Amino acid sequence: MTTRLDVRITPPWFFGCVLALVATFLLFLLIRSYEGNSANASFQTSAINRVNKIQDGLDDVLLSLIALGGYYDASLEIDRNQFRRLTQPFLDKELPIQALEWVAEDT
């Protein structure tokens, strides 16, 4: 009785397929990482631009209100009509100011 060892030799194309599969997976991970970083950088740039636009708008409003306050402080007396003429240009501009109200001072 002789025992025969059944030895199978793996064909060379099998190693090529495994190597191609590993290379494809590594390439997938690399591209996914690149795309994620690219999307994150794009989002950060867009978010910073929007924040800067909001900040610029708030700065414009603040400067307008400071100018209005300076004129009001420099005047001895302002009546309702003068206040309307003074504030109308601020309301007509494309500023986020929606209303300015005249409140008469009690004396």
MARKELO-127835 format. One line per 5 residues: their letters; for each residue x, y, z of N, C-alpha, C, CB. Coordinates in steps of 0.02 Angstrom, whole numbers, padded with zeros to 5 digits. Glycine has a CB too. Example, Ala and Ser with C-alpha at 12.3 -4.5 7.8 and 13.67 -1.06 7.14 Angstrom:
REM residues 2
AS) 00660/-00284/00390/00615/-00225/00390/00660/-00165/00390/00565/-00224/00452 ~ 00642/-00112/00354/00684/-00053/00357/00645/00002/00394/00704/-00030/00286
END
This chain:
REM residues 107
MTTRL) 00040/-00058/00000/00000/00000/00000/00044/00063/00000/-00046/-00001/00059 ~ 00037/00097/-00049/00074/00159/-00055/00026/00218/-00046/00112/00164/-00123 ~ 00048/00265/-00009/00008/00325/00000/00032/00379/-00048/00011/00351/00073 ~ -00015/00407/-00075/00000/00459/-00123/-00019/00528/-00094/-00037/00446/-00190 ~ 00027/00570/-00097/00014/00638/-00074/-00017/00677/-00132/00079/00673/-00048
DVRIT) -00072/00707/-00117/-00106/00746/-00168/-00085/00819/-00159/-00184/00738/-00165 ~ -00036/00839/-00197/-00010/00907/-00193/-00038/00947/-00252/00069/00908/-00192 ~ -00069/01002/-00234/-00095/01045/-00287/-00053/01107/-00290/-00170/01062/-00275 ~ -00036/01124/-00347/00003/01185/-00358/-00046/01239/-00379/00060/01173/-00412 ~ -00041/01295/-00344/-00085/01351/-00360/-00061/01383/-00425/-00086/01404/-00301
PPWFF) -00107/01394/-00470/-00086/01423/-00534/-00063/01495/-00525/-00144/01420/-00585 ~ -00016/01519/-00565/00011/01587/-00558/-00042/01641/-00568/00068/01597/-00607 ~ -00092/01630/-00608/-00142/01681/-00619/-00181/01697/-00556/-00190/01660/-00675 ~ -00185/01648/-00510/-00221/01658/-00447/-00187/01713/-00406/-00226/01592/-00407 ~ -00119/01710/-00403/-00082/01761/-00366/-00091/01830/-00398/-00006/01742/-00362
GCVLA) -00094/01831/-00464/-00106/01893/-00499/-00174/01923/-00483/-00099/01883/-00574 ~ -00225/01880/-00479/-00292/01903/-00461/-00295/01929/-00390/-00343/01846/-00469 ~ -00262/01895/-00343/-00261/01918/-00274/-00224/01985/-00269/-00226/01865/-00228 ~ -00168/01990/-00304/-00130/02052/-00303/-00171/02110/-00333/-00064/02043/-00342 ~ -00207/02096/-00387/-00249/02147/-00418/-00306/02167/-00371/-00278/02122/-00485
LVATF) -00334/02119/-00336/-00388/02134/-00289/-00363/02178/-00231/-00418/02069/-00261 ~ -00305/02162/-00204/-00276/02202/-00150/-00259/02272/-00175/-00213/02167/-00122 ~ -00230/02277/-00235/-00213/02343/-00263/-00277/02384/-00274/-00175/02335/-00329 ~ -00330/02353/-00298/-00393/02388/-00309/-00422/02414/-00243/-00444/02342/-00343 ~ -00419/02373/-00191/-00444/02393/-00126/-00404/02451/-00097/-00444/02334/-00077
LLFLL) -00337/02448/-00103/-00295/02502/-00078/-00307/02566/-00118/-00220/02482/-00082 ~ -00316/02560/-00183/-00331/02618/-00224/-00398/02648/-00205/-00330/02599/-00299 ~ -00447/02607/-00190/-00513/02630/-00168/-00506/02670/-00103/-00561/02571/-00157 ~ -00468/02644/-00055/-00458/02680/00008/-00423/02747/-00002/-00419/02637/00057 ~ -00375/02748/-00046/-00338/02809/-00059/-00384/02861/-00091/-00278/02795/-00104
IRSYE) -00423/02842/-00140/-00468/02889/-00174/-00523/02912/-00127/-00498/02856/-00237 ~ -00549/02868/-00086/-00601/02887/-00038/-00575/02939/00011/-00627/02825/00000 ~ -00514/02929/00034/-00483/02977/00081/-00473/03044/00046/-00416/02950/00107 ~ -00450/03043/-00016/-00439/03105/-00053/-00505/03142/-00064/-00406/03091/-00120 ~ -00557/03107/-00084/-00622/03138/-00095/-00651/03166/-00031/-00670/03087/-00126
GNSAN) -00643/03131/00024/-00668/03156/00089/-00632/03219/00109/-00659/03103/00142 ~ -00566/03221/00100/-00528/03281/00117/-00547/03339/00072/-00453/03267/00113 ~ -00557/03324/00008/-00577/03376/-00040/-00645/03405/-00023/-00577/03348/-00111 ~ -00693/03363/-00007/-00760/03386/00012/-00758/03427/00076/-00808/03326/00020 ~ -00718/03406/00124/-00712/03442/00187/-00681/03511/00176/-00670/03401/00237
ASFQT) -00629/03514/00135/-00597/03579/00121/-00645/03625/00084/-00533/03568/00079 ~ -00684/03598/00038/-00733/03638/00001/-00786/03665/00049/-00765/03596/-00055 ~ -00809/03623/00094/-00859/03645/00142/-00831/03700/00188/-00883/03586/00184 ~ -00770/03691/00211/-00739/03740/00255/-00733/03808/00220/-00670/03716/00279 ~ -00712/03807/00157/-00705/03869/00119/-00773/03903/00110/-00673/03855/00050
SAINR) -00823/03864/00094/-00890/03892/00085/-00917/03920/00150/-00938/03838/00058 ~ -00906/03885/00205/-00930/03908/00270/-00895/03972/00291/-00919/03854/00323 ~ -00830/03976/00279/-00793/04037/00297/-00817/04096/00255/-00716/04026/00287 ~ -00830/04084/00191/-00855/04138/00148/-00923/04164/00172/-00860/04114/00075 ~ -00966/04118/00192/-01032/04139/00217/-01027/04178/00282/-01077/04079/00226
VNKIQ) -00984/04155/00326/-00975/04190/00390/-00947/04260/00377/-00927/04150/00437 ~ -00900/04265/00330/-00872/04331/00313/-00925/04378/00284/-00814/04324/00264 ~ -00970/04352/00242/-01023/04393/00215/-01070/04417/00270/-01063/04355/00161 ~ -01086/04373/00316/-01129/04393/00372/-01094/04446/00414/-01147/04332/00416 ~ -01030/04436/00427/-00992/04485/00467/-00989/04553/00432/-00920/04459/00480
DGLDD) -00979/04552/00366/-00978/04615/00328/-01046/04650/00333/-00961/04603/00254 ~ -01100/04613/00328/-01167/04642/00334/-01178/04672/00403/-01220/04590/00320 ~ -01156/04637/00454/-01164/04664/00522/-01121/04726/00533/-01145/04611/00574 ~ -01062/04726/00503/-01019/04786/00508/-01052/04846/00474/-00950/04772/00476 ~ -01083/04834/00415/-01118/04889/00381/-01174/04917/00424/-01145/04865/00314
VLLSL) -01213/04873/00454/-01268/04895/00496/-01241/04933/00556/-01310/04834/00520 ~ -01189/04908/00587/-01161/04942/00645/-01135/05011/00627/-01104/04900/00675 ~ -01101/05017/00571/-01076/05083/00550/-01134/05131/00536/-01032/05076/00487 ~ -01187/05106/00506/-01245/05148/00492/-01277/05172/00557/-01297/05110/00450 ~ -01283/05128/00605/-01313/05147/00669/-01268/05194/00708/-01328/05085/00711
IALGG) -01203/05186/00703/-01157/05232/00736/-01163/05301/00704/-01083/05206/00731 ~ -01168/05303/00637/-01176/05368/00603/-01241/05401/00623/-01173/05359/00527 ~ -01294/05362/00627/-01359/05389/00647/-01356/05415/00719/-01414/05335/00641 ~ -01324/05377/00763/-01317/05399/00832/-01275/05462/00838/-01286/05344/00874 ~ -01223/05467/00798/-01181/05527/00799/-01219/05589/00777/-01120/05518/00755
YYDAS) -01260/05581/00725/-01300/05638/00702/-01351/05657/00756/-01336/05621/00636 ~ -01381/05608/00785/-01432/05620/00837/-01400/05655/00898/-01465/05554/00859 ~ -01340/05632/00917/-01306/05663/00975/-01284/05734/00959/-01245/05621/00994 ~ -01267/05749/00897/-01244/05816/00879/-01301/05866/00872/-01206/05813/00814 ~ -01362/05842/00864/-01420/05886/00856/-01448/05905/00924/-01474/05854/00812
LEIDR) -01470/05967/00929/-01500/05989/00991/-01569/05959/01000/-01504/06065/00994 ~ -01608/05961/00947/-01676/05935/00950/-01694/05904/00883/-01726/05990/00971 ~ -01727/05847/00884/-01749/05814/00823/-01823/05798/00832/-01707/05750/00807 ~ -01863/05820/00783/-01934/05803/00787/-01947/05741/00743/-01978/05863/00763 ~ -02010/05719/00742/-02029/05658/00707/-02013/05662/00632/-02103/05645/00716
NQFRR) -02026/05719/00599/-02013/05726/00528/-01938/05725/00512/-02043/05792/00501 ~ -01898/05759/00553/-01826/05757/00544/-01800/05685/00553/-01790/05805/00593 ~ -01827/05651/00602/-01806/05581/00614/-01823/05538/00554/-01840/05553/00678 ~ -01882/05548/00524/-01901/05509/00465/-01854/05522/00407/-01974/05525/00445 ~ -01840/05587/00395/-01794/05605/00340/-01724/05577/00353/-01791/05682/00331
LTQPF) -01703/05576/00414/-01637/05552/00431/-01631/05476/00425/-01619/05573/00502 ~ -01683/05440/00445/-01679/05367/00445/-01701/05334/00380/-01721/05341/00501 ~ -01737/05370/00338/-01763/05339/00276/-01706/05312/00231/-01803/05391/00237 ~ -01651/05347/00222/-01597/05318/00181/-01570/05252/00209/-01540/05368/00175 ~ -01568/05245/00275/-01546/05182/00305/-01595/05126/00291/-01536/05191/00381
LDKEL) -01659/05143/00291/-01710/05092/00278/-01714/05075/00204/-01778/05116/00303 ~ -01698/05123/00161/-01700/05111/00088/-01642/05069/00064/-01701/05177/00051 ~ -01585/05072/00100/-01528/05031/00080/-01544/04957/00091/-01464/05052/00120 ~ -01505/04916/00060/-01516/04843/00068/-01483/04817/00132/-01488/04806/00006 ~ -01495/04851/00185/-01469/04830/00250/-01521/04787/00286/-01450/04891/00294
PIQAL) -01499/04747/00333/-01547/04706/00369/-01590/04746/00419/-01511/04651/00406 ~ -01581/04811/00421/-01622/04852/00465/-01693/04854/00435/-01592/04924/00475 ~ -01742/04830/00473/-01810/04829/00448/-01851/04887/00473/-01843/04764/00467 ~ -01833/04914/00531/-01873/04969/00558/-01831/05009/00607/-01936/04941/00593 ~ -01844/05074/00607/-01817/05119/00658/-01877/05158/00684/-01760/05168/00628
EWVAE) -01883/05163/00748/-01943/05191/00778/-01928/05257/00814/-01975/05142/00826 ~ -01973/05304/00805/-01970/05368/00841/-02006/05360/00907/-02000/05425/00799 ~ -01971/05373/00961/-02001/05371/01027/-01989/05440/01057/-01971/05313/01073 ~ -02043/05478/01066/-02037/05546/01093/-02015/05542/01166/-02105/05584/01086 ~ -01971/05588/01183/-01946/05590/01251/-01994/05630/01294/-01874/05620/01253
DT) -02011/05603/01352/-02054/05639/01399/-02013/05691/01436/-02088/05590/01449 ~ -02038/05753/01436/-02003/05805/01473/-02043/05831/01530/-01984/05861/01428
END
